[in-house]
Amino acid sequence: MLARRLGEYHRGGRRYSNADIDALIGIRRDSTEARLDFTDLILTYGHHRVDTGDFPYRIIRRAFRRLAGYSWSSLLDIGCGYGRVLFYAAALFECRGYGIELIAERAREAARVRQHRGWHAIQIQQGDITRLDWPPADCYFVMNSVLPEYMPDLSRRVDAIARQRRIFVVSHSTANQFFAALPSLHEFAADPRAGSFGLKTYCSKP
């Protein structure tokens, strides 16, 4: 039922709010956020982006529509929050998915959903994305999860991977300027209405 309903949403035949889709998947986002205190998060995790950062499903849908027709089988969501990107992909596509999330409570909730749904091709890891090793993937999502000061190092890591093999990068907001500057990537499926900080999709240059 979930795949059918999300499939209808993906094709544009059904409207759901973000809360509706979270409920369909089983993500307890609001109740988890209610237990978090912003000051405590700052004290625990230091100078990192600790706001929820979960992007609306309409943007996630747009990203996967742009990837349609391209060959990829695994994705890494860098700063995955509650796993919206991963679970959307798990419900609709046959792919492996990896998520790294800084905030332990959010990572635990994403891991609970993954276990409840039996999505064993999805893996969730809690930790600092600037320090952890990244599992190999064909597609990398960076949806405004990293402060600009950490982006030069992150973009260099992406550049090194893109020089070795074909990858896709989906980004949003301030991350865009760093990926746009990489000589190893080129933008595709560009939407002129998106502006500088809207959804961007990149691919390794041949």
C-alpha positions in Angstrom: 0.0 0.0 0.0 2.8 2.4 0.8 4.5 1.9 -2.5 1.2 2.4 -4.4 0.4 5.6 -2.5 3.9 7.0 -2.8 3.9 6.0 -6.5 0.8 8.0 -7.1 2.3 11.0 -5.3 5.5 10.6 -7.2 3.6 10.7 -10.5 1.7 13.7 -9.4 -1.7 12.0 -9.1 -2.2 12.4 -5.4 -1.5 15.2 -2.9 -0.1 14.6 0.5 1.3 16.9 3.1 4.7 16.2 4.6 3.0 15.1 7.8 0.8 12.7 5.7 3.8 11.0 4.1 5.7 10.8 7.4 2.7 9.1 8.8 2.4 6.7 5.9 6.1 5.7 6.3 5.8 5.7 10.1 8.3 8.5 10.9 7.5 9.9 14.4 9.2 13.3 13.6 7.1 15.7 15.6 7.1 13.6 18.8 10.9 13.2 18.6 11.5 16.9 17.9 9.3 17.8 20.9 11.8 16.0 23.2 14.8 17.9 21.8 16.1 21.2 23.2 18.1 23.4 20.8 20.5 24.7 23.5 21.2 21.1 24.6 21.9 20.2 20.9 24.4 23.0 20.6 26.2 22.1 23.8 26.3 18.4 22.8 27.3 18.8 19.1 29.1 22.1 19.1 29.2 24.3 16.0 27.3 22.1 13.6 23.9 22.5 11.9 21.5 21.0 14.4 18.1 22.2 13.1 15.9 19.5 11.6 16.7 20.3 8.0 14.3 17.8 6.6 13.3 18.9 3.2 9.7 18.8 1.9 8.8 15.7 0.0 7.9 17.8 -3.0 11.7 18.6 -3.3 12.6 15.0 -2.8 10.2 14.0 -5.5 11.6 16.6 -7.8 15.1 15.2 -7.2 14.2 11.6 -8.0 12.3 12.8 -11.1 15.5 14.4 -12.4 17.4 11.2 -11.8 14.9 9.2 -13.8 16.4 7.5 -16.8 19.9 7.6 -15.3 21.6 4.5 -14.0 22.3 4.4 -10.3 21.7 1.7 -7.6 22.8 3.2 -4.3 22.7 6.5 -2.5 24.3 8.2 0.5 22.3 10.9 2.2 24.8 13.1 4.0 22.9 14.5 7.0 19.9 12.3 6.6 17.7 13.6 9.4 14.8 11.2 9.8 15.6 9.4 6.6 13.0 10.9 4.3 15.2 10.6 1.2 16.2 7.1 2.0 12.7 5.8 2.8 11.2 7.5 -0.3 13.8 5.7 -2.4 13.3 2.4 -0.5 9.5 2.5 -1.1 9.8 3.3 -4.8 13.1 2.1 -6.2 15.3 -1.0 -5.8 18.4 0.5 -4.4 20.8 0.4 -1.4 20.7 3.5 0.8 23.0 4.8 3.5 22.3 7.7 5.8 24.6 9.6 8.2 23.0 11.8 10.8 24.7 13.8 13.6 21.8 14.0 16.1 21.5 10.7 17.9 17.7 10.9 18.5 17.0 11.5 14.9 19.3 8.7 13.8 17.6 6.3 16.3 14.1 7.2 15.0 15.3 6.6 11.4 16.8 3.3 12.4 13.5 2.3 14.1 11.6 3.0 10.9 14.1 1.1 8.9 13.8 -1.9 11.2 10.0 -1.7 11.4 9.7 -1.6 7.6 12.2 -4.4 7.1 14.2 -2.2 4.7 17.5 -4.1 5.3 19.1 -2.5 2.2 19.0 0.8 4.1 21.6 1.6 6.7 21.6 4.5 9.2 24.8 5.6 11.0 24.9 8.2 13.7 28.0 10.5 13.7 29.8 13.5 12.3 29.9 13.4 8.5 33.1 15.4 8.4 34.9 12.7 10.3 33.3 9.4 9.3 34.2 7.3 6.3 31.6 7.3 3.7 30.3 4.0 2.2 30.5 3.9 -1.6 27.5 5.1 -3.5 26.3 6.2 -6.9 24.3 9.1 -5.8 25.1 11.6 -3.0 22.4 13.9 -1.4 23.7 17.0 0.4 20.5 18.9 1.3 21.8 21.8 3.3 23.0 19.6 6.1 26.5 21.1 6.4 27.6 24.5 7.5 29.5 26.4 4.8 32.7 26.3 6.8 32.8 22.5 6.4 31.8 22.4 2.7 35.3 22.9 1.2 36.5 19.6 2.8 33.3 17.8 1.9 33.4 19.0 -1.7 37.0 17.9 -2.0 35.9 14.4 -0.9 33.2 14.4 -3.5 35.6 15.7 -6.1 38.0 12.8 -5.4 35.2 10.3 -5.8 33.9 11.9 -9.0 37.3 11.7 -10.6 37.4 7.9 -10.0 33.9 6.9 -11.2 30.6 8.2 -12.4 28.4 9.6 -9.6 25.4 11.9 -9.2 25.2 14.7 -6.6 21.9 16.3 -5.5 22.3 19.4 -3.5 20.4 22.4 -2.2 21.0 25.8 -0.7 24.6 26.9 0.2 26.1 23.6 -0.8 25.3 24.4 -4.5 28.1 26.9 -4.9 30.8 24.4 -3.9 29.6 21.7 -6.2 29.2 24.1 -9.1 32.9 25.0 -8.7 34.2 21.5 -8.9 35.8 20.7 -12.2 34.8 17.1 -12.0 31.1 17.8 -12.0 28.6 19.3 -14.4 25.0 20.3 -13.8 22.2 18.5 -15.6 18.4 19.0 -15.7 18.8 22.6 -14.6 15.7 24.5 -13.7 16.3 28.3 -14.3 13.5 29.0 -11.8 15.4 27.4 -9.0 17.9 30.3 -8.7 21.3 29.9 -7.0 20.0 28.1 -3.9 17.3 25.8 -5.3 17.6 22.1 -6.1 20.6 21.3 -8.2 21.7 18.0 -9.8 25.2 17.2 -10.9 27.0 14.3 -12.6 30.6 13.4 -13.1 32.1 14.7 -16.3 33.1 12.0 -18.8 
